[in-house]
Amino acid sequence: MTNVTRTYLPLLSLYNEYLQKIWSNGWVTNYGPLVQELEEKLKGYLGVRHLFFVSNGTIALQIAIKALELKGEIITTPFSYVATTSSIVWEGCNPVFADIDQETLCIDPERILEKITPRTSAILATHIYGQPCNMESIENIAKENGLKVIYDAAHAFGVNYKGQSLLQHGDISTISFHATKVFHTVEGGAIITQNDKLAEKISYMMNFGHDGEENFFGLGINGKNSELHAAMGLCLLPEMKKIMDRRKELSRLYDHLLDAMPLKKPVISSGVEYNYGYYPVIFTTELKLLEAKAALNTEKIFPRRYFYPSLNKLNYVDIQSCPVADEISSRVLCLPLFYEMLDTDVQRIASIIIKACK
């Protein structure tokens, strides 16, 4: 069986070395030495000022919204994983959907401008499949209209734009370290900011609001992660170049084999050093997608419809018109892509798609 991804696991002997340290000192959670080590190494790897290792990417978004004290309306993308929208609703704000650019599949700055009202407090944009949003335009819009900016960078670990990490942008960026991601800690995520005052606020908000053992800065929640999860991240971080290089090779093979097919791919902007976290293809029609998916499933190959349906159709939001996102979401399919894949796996998948699309 071939799923859309497979979790990369390090040598068990290497992970056991970290487990022995945990068993030796008895410190398993509450900001232990491995969590602190991982945070410092990630800050260096990603080139960011402040990074907080939290329990998942969803709580990272929720804390970001709370830390920025957002109210009213948040303009966001209809084309992302559900957590982007559900976090807005969970924090008592109203998601307002701006349609996407049909080339990059990221939120369209022109559509953002159309959605701004006196109740708008922020823009929450997703770097879709790790492809950067038009950050220059988004941040100009935010500055001109007094808005905060959060980037959902769940897919963007290790992606650079013009020589800098995407995570250096916005008031806050959040990232997921879920087991399906290029870099993972089994479960986990991070909150990133370049702002010292915001960083101080986030540091207590993610730990129940504690100021020492007996005092409290203010309202907080439990966003901490454990030593066991940090150990996984410390095992994987030195292997990231190897992992991303192999994913790039497999993506290039897909490109070659599917080149003659009437399939589109999201455009990767110039100046982007990509992480090859996903391999999405856009079919000419939803029917063609369904036929290809069924043919692959018959052979025990399971791609995923990332992201379907578009989020403006969720049953807990106001239905809003986003024709580009609606149409793209019905035709996009992410093909299997992971480190352990063989070239022959890619060749087999491509052959099945080619036959199904004739």
For each residue, the residues with C-beta under 8 A, 3 or more apart:
1: 300 301 302
2: 300 301 302 336 341 345 349
3: 6 302 336
4: 302 303 304 306 334 335 336 337
5: 180 336 337 338
6: 3 338 339 340 341
7: 179 180 184 186
8: 184 236 239 243 338 339 340
9: 12 15
10: 14 15 232 235 236 239
11: 14 15 235
12: 9 15 16
13: 16 17
14: 10 11 17 18 235
15: 9 10 11 12 18 19 231 232 235
16: 12 13 19 20
17: 13 14 20 21
18: 14 15 21 22 34 231 234 235
19: 15 16 22 23 228 231
20: 16 17 23 24
21: 17 18 24 25 33 34 231
22: 18 19 25 26 27 28 32 34 227 228 231
23: 19 20 26
24: 20 21
25: 21 22 32 33
26: 22 23
27: 22 30 32 33 227
28: 22 32 226 227 228
29: 32 224 225 226 227
30: 27 224
31: 35 36 207 224
32: 22 25 27 28 29 35 36 226 227 230
33: 21 25 27 36 37 227
34: 18 21 22 37 38 227 230 231 234
35: 31 32 38 39 53 224 225 226 227 230
36: 31 32 33 39 40
37: 33 34 40 41 230 234
38: 34 35 41 42 53 185 230 233 234 237
39: 35 36 42 43 51 52 53
40: 36 37 43 44
41: 37 38 44 45 234 237
42: 38 39 45 46 48 51 53 190 233 237
43: 39 40 46 47 48 49 50 51
44: 40 41 47
45: 41 42 158 237 240
46: 42 43 51 157 158 165 167 192
47: 43 44 164 165 167 168
48: 42 43 51 165 167 168 192 194
49: 43 193 194 196 199
50: 43 192 193 194 195 196 198 199 202
51: 39 42 43 46 48 190 191 192
52: 39 190 191 192 199 202 203 206 223
53: 35 38 39 42 185 188 189 190 225 230 233
54: 59 60 63 188 189 190 191 206 223 224 225
55: 59 187 188 189 222 223 224 225
56: 59 60 176 177 178 187 188 189
57: 60 61 83 154 174 175 176 177 178 188 189
58: 61 62 83 86 87 189
59: 54 55 56 62 63 189 206 221 223
60: 54 56 57 63 64 174 175 176 189 190 191 223
61: 57 58 64 65 83 84 87 124 150 152 174
62: 58 59 65 66 87 90 91 221
63: 54 59 60 66 67 191 202 205 206 221 223
64: 60 61 67 68 150 172 174 191 202
65: 61 62 68 70 74 87 88 91 93 122 124 150
66: 62 63 69 70 91 205 219 221
67: 63 64 172 191 198 201 202 205
68: 64 65 121 122 148 150 171 172 198
69: 66
70: 65 66 74 91 93 121 122 148
71: 92 93 121
72: 93 94 119 120 121
73: 93 94 95 96 117 119 120 121
74: 65 70 88 93 94 95 96 120 121 122 123 124
75: 96 97 98 107 112 115 116 120 122 123 124
76: 80 84 85 88 95 96 97 98 107 123 124 125 126 311
77: 80 84 97 98 100 106 107 124 125 126 128 311 325
78: 97 98 99 100 310 311 312 320 322 325 326 329
79: 100 105 107 126 128 307 310 311 325 328 329
80: 76 77 84 85 126 128 152 307 311
81: 84 126 154 306 307
82: 85 86 311 314
83: 57 58 61 86 87 154
84: 61 76 77 80 81 87 88 124 126 152 311
85: 76 80 82 88 89 95 311 314 317
86: 58 82 83 89 90 314 316
87: 58 61 62 65 83 84 90 91
88: 65 74 76 84 85 91 93 94 95 124
89: 85 86 92 93 94 95 316 317
90: 62 86 87
91: 62 65 66 70 87 88
92: 71 89
93: 65 70 71 72 73 74 88 89 121
94: 72 73 74 88 89 119 318
95: 73 74 76 85 88 89 311 317
96: 73 74 75 76 115 117 120 320
97: 75 76 77 78 115 311 312 317 320 322 325
98: 75 76 77 78 107 108 111 112 114 115 322
99: 78 107 108 111 322 323 324 325
100: 77 78 79 104 105 106 107 108 111 128 322 324 325 328
101: 104 105 106 107 108 134 324
102: 105 324 328
103: 266 267
104: 100 101 128 131 133 134 266 267 269
105: 79 100 101 102 128 129 131 266 280 328 332
106: 77 100 101 125 126 127 128 131 132 133 134
107: 75 76 77 79 98 99 100 101 111 112 123 125 126 133 138
108: 98 99 100 101 111 112 324
109: 112 113 134 137 138 141
110: 113 114
111: 98 99 100 107 108 114 115
112: 75 98 107 108 109 115 116 123 138 141
113: 109 110 116 141
114: 98 110 111
115: 75 96 97 98 111 112 120
116: 75 112 113 120 141 145 147
117: 73 96 120
118:
119: 72 73 94
120: 72 73 74 75 96 115 116 117 145 147
121: 68 70 71 72 73 74 93 147 148
122: 65 68 70 74 75 142 147 148 149 150
123: 74 75 76 107 112 138 141 142 147 148 149 150
124: 61 65 74 75 76 77 84 88 149 150 151 152
125: 76 77 106 107 133 138 149 150 151 152
126: 76 77 79 80 81 84 106 107 133 151 152 153 154 155
127: 106 130 131 132 133 151 152 153 155 156 159 166
128: 77 79 80 100 104 105 106 131 133 155 266
129: 105 155 266 277 278 280 306
130: 127 155 156 157 159 274 275 276 277 278
131: 104 105 106 127 128 266 267 268 269 272 274
132: 106 127 135 156 159 161 166 269 272
133: 104 106 107 125 126 127 128 138 151
134: 101 104 106 109 137 138
135: 132 138 139 151 161 166 169 170
136: 139 140
137: 109 134 140 141
138: 107 109 112 123 125 133 134 135 141 142 149
139: 135 136 142 143 149 169 170
140: 136 137 143 144
141: 109 112 113 116 123 137 138 144 145 147
142: 122 123 138 139 145 146 147 148 149
143: 139 140 146
144: 140 141
145: 116 120 141 142
146: 142 143
147: 116 120 121 122 123 141 142
148: 68 70 121 122 123 142 171
149: 122 123 124 125 138 139 142 169 170 171
150: 61 64 65 68 122 123 124 125 170 171 172 173 174
151: 124 125 126 127 133 135 166 167 169 170 172 173 174
152: 61 80 84 124 125 126 127 173 174
153: 126 127 156 157 159 166 167 173 174 175 192
154: 57 81 83 126 174 175 176 178 181 189
155: 126 127 128 129 130 176 181 275 277 278
156: 127 130 132 153 159 166 167 175 275 277
157: 46 130 153 175 177 181 182 183 275 277
158: 45 46 182 183 240 244 273 275
159: 127 130 132 153 156 165 166 272 273 274 275
160: 163 164 165 166 272 273
161: 132 135 164 166 269 271 272 273
162: 271
163: 160
164: 47 160 161 168
165: 46 47 48 159 160 168
166: 127 132 135 151 153 156 159 160 161 169 173
167: 46 47 48 151 153 156 173 175 192
168: 47 48 164 165 173 192 194
169: 135 139 149 151 166 173
170: 135 139 149 150 151 173
171: 68 148 149 150 193 195 198
172: 64 67 68 150 151 191 192 193 198 202
173: 150 151 152 153 166 167 168 169 170 191 192 193
174: 57 60 61 64 150 151 152 153 154 189 190 191 192
175: 57 60 153 154 156 157 167 189 190 192
176: 56 57 60 154 155 181 188 189
177: 56 57 157 181 183 184 185 186 187 188 189 190 229 233
178: 56 57 154 181 184 186 187 188 189
179: 7 184 186 187
180: 5 7 184
181: 154 155 157 176 177 178 184 277
182: 157 158 240 243 244 247 275 276 277
183: 157 158 177 233 236 237 240 243
184: 7 8 177 178 179 180 181 188 232 233 236
185: 38 53 177 188 225 229 230 232 233 236
186: 7 177 178 179 229 232
187: 55 56 177 178 179 225 229
188: 53 54 55 56 57 176 177 178 184 185 225 229 233
189: 53 54 55 56 57 58 59 60 154 174 175 176 177 178
190: 42 51 52 53 54 60 174 175 177
191: 51 52 54 60 63 64 67 172 173 174 202 206
192: 46 48 50 51 52 153 167 168 172 173 174 175
193: 49 50 171 172 173 198 199 202
194: 48 49 50 168
195: 50 171 198 199
196: 49 50 199 200
197: 200 201
198: 50 67 68 171 172 193 195 201 202
199: 49 50 52 193 195 196 202 203
200: 196 197 203 204
201: 67 197 198 204 205 217
202: 50 52 63 64 67 172 191 193 198 199 205 206
203: 52 199 200 206 207
204: 200 201 207 209 210 211 216 217 218 220
205: 63 66 67 201 202 209 218 219 220 221 223
206: 52 54 59 63 191 202 203 220 221 222 223 224
207: 31 203 204 210 220 222 223 224
208: 216 220 221 222
209: 204 205 216 217 218 219 220
210: 204 207 213 215 216 217 220
211: 204 215 216 217
212: 215
213: 210
214:
215: 210 211 212
216: 204 208 209 210 211 220
217: 201 204 209 210 211 220
218: 204 205 209
219: 66 205 209
220: 204 205 206 207 208 209 210 216 217
221: 59 62 63 66 205 206 208
222: 55 206 207 208
223: 52 54 55 59 60 63 205 206 207
224: 29 30 31 35 54 55 206 207
225: 29 35 53 54 55 185 187 188 229 230
226: 28 29 32 35 229 230
227: 22 27 28 29 32 33 34 35 230 231
228: 19 22 28 231 232
229: 177 185 186 187 188 225 226 232 233
230: 32 34 35 37 38 53 185 225 226 227 233 234
231: 15 18 19 21 22 34 227 228 234 235
232: 10 15 184 185 186 228 229 235 236
233: 38 42 53 177 183 184 185 188 229 230 236 237
234: 18 34 37 38 41 230 231 237
235: 10 11 14 15 18 231 232 238 239
236: 8 10 183 184 185 232 233 239 240 243
237: 38 41 42 45 183 233 234 240
238: 235
239: 8 10 235 236 242 243
240: 45 158 182 183 236 237 243 244
241: 244 245
242: 239 245 246
243: 8 182 183 236 239 240 246 247 339
244: 158 182 240 241 247 248 275 276
245: 241 242 248 249
246: 242 243 249 250 339
247: 182 243 244 250 251 275 276 277 337 338 339
248: 244 245 251 252 274 276
249: 245 246 252 253
250: 246 247 253 254 276 279 337 341 343 346
251: 247 248 254 255 276 279 337
252: 248 249 255 256
253: 249 250 256 257 343 346 347
254: 250 251 257 258 279 335 337 346 349 350
255: 251 252 258 259 265
256: 252 253 259
257: 253 254 346 347 350 351 354
258: 254 255 261 263 281 350 353 354
259: 255 256
260:
261: 258 353 354 357
262: 284 357
263: 258 281 282 283 284 353 357
264: 281 282
265: 255 280 281 282
266: 103 104 105 128 129 131 280 282
267: 103 104 131
268: 131 272 274
269: 104 131 132 161 272
270:
271: 161 162
272: 131 132 159 160 161 268 269
273: 158 159 160 161
274: 130 131 159 248 268
275: 130 155 156 157 158 159 182 244 247
276: 130 182 244 247 248 250 251 279 337
277: 129 130 155 156 157 181 182 247 337
278: 129 130 155 306 334 337
279: 250 251 254 276 334 335 336 337
280: 105 129 265 266 306 332 333 334 335
281: 258 263 264 265 332 333 334 335 353
282: 263 264 265 266 328 331 332 333
283: 263 286 288 289 292 331 332 333 357
284: 262 263 288 331
285: 288 289 331
286: 283 289 290 330 331
287: 290 291
288: 283 284 285 291 292 331 356 357
289: 283 285 286 292 293 305 330 331 332 333
290: 286 287 293 294
291: 287 288 294 295 356 357
292: 283 288 289 295 296 333 352 353 356 357
293: 289 290 296 297 303 305 333
294: 290 291 297 298 356
295: 291 292 298 299 352 353 355 356
296: 292 293 299 301 302 303 349 352 353 356
297: 293 294 300 301 302
298: 294 295
299: 295 296 348 352
300: 1 2 297
301: 1 2 296 297 336 348 349 352
302: 1 2 3 4 296 297 336
303: 4 293 296 333 334 335 336
304: 4 333 334
305: 289 293 308 329 332 333 334
306: 4 81 129 278 280 332 333 334
307: 79 80 81 310 311 329 332
308: 305 329 330 332
309: 313 326 329 330
310: 78 79 307 313 322 325 326 328 329
311: 76 77 78 79 80 82 84 85 95 97 307 314 317 325
312: 78 97 317 319 320 321 322 325 326
313: 309 310 319 326
314: 82 85 86 311 317
315:
316: 86 89
317: 85 89 95 97 311 312 314 320
318: 94
319: 312 313
320: 78 96 97 312 317
321: 312
322: 78 97 98 99 100 310 312 325 326
323: 99 326 327
324: 99 100 101 102 108 327 328
325: 77 78 79 97 99 100 310 311 312 322 328 329
326: 78 309 310 312 313 322 323 329 330
327: 323 324 330 331
328: 79 100 102 105 282 310 324 325 331 332
329: 78 79 305 307 308 309 310 325 326 332
330: 286 289 308 309 326 327
331: 282 283 284 285 286 288 289 327 328
332: 105 280 281 282 283 289 305 306 307 308 328 329
333: 280 281 282 283 289 292 293 303 304 305 306
334: 4 278 279 280 281 303 304 305 306 337
335: 4 254 279 280 281 303 349 353
336: 2 3 4 5 279 301 302 303 341 345 349
337: 4 5 247 250 251 254 276 277 278 279 334 341
338: 5 6 8 247 341
339: 6 8 243 246 247
340: 6 8
341: 2 6 250 336 337 338 345 346
342: 345 346
343: 250 253 346 347
344: 347 348
345: 2 336 341 342 348 349
346: 250 253 254 257 341 342 343 349 350
347: 253 257 343 344 350 351
348: 299 301 344 345 351 352
349: 2 254 296 301 335 336 345 346 352 353
350: 254 257 258 346 347 353 354
351: 257 347 348 354 355
352: 292 295 296 299 301 348 349 355 356
353: 258 261 263 281 292 295 296 335 349 350 356 357
354: 257 258 261 350 351 357 358
355: 295 351 352 358
356: 288 291 292 294 295 296 352 353
357: 261 262 263 283 288 291 292 353 354
358: 354 355
